[in-house]
Amino acid sequence: MILGTLCMLGSVRKGKDYLHKPAGMFYMFAGLCAIISVEVMRQSVKRMIESEETIWMEYYYSWSFACACTGFVLLLLSGIGLLLLSMPQMPRNPWETCMDAEPEQI
């Protein structure tokens, strides 16, 4: 997440748009790491409850679980958004690039 933020600060301050793609990838990677850690936590709680050594009447996930899930969604969406922003623009006529045709005069 820190590397993505540094890339975004570099692109905003110096006007280097090519830094959007690595920032998007860093944000998506941070989101995937967040959801993996949330899933590991959920599985460990589930295993602890199902063990015979502990007796639980009921359980619920706290607000931190919801914050981690929200962080995952925000990181993943911002990463996808930055990757879409950094993609090159589509030409008006896609066949021009395939056939090496002369551009149409407007």
Buried (B, 14 or more C-beta within 10 A) or exposed (E): BEBBEBBBEBBEEEEEEEBBBBBBBBBBBBBBEBBEEBEEBEEEBEEEEEEEEEEEEEEEEEEEBEEBBEBBEEBBEBBBEBBEEBEEEEEEEEEEEEEEEEEEEE
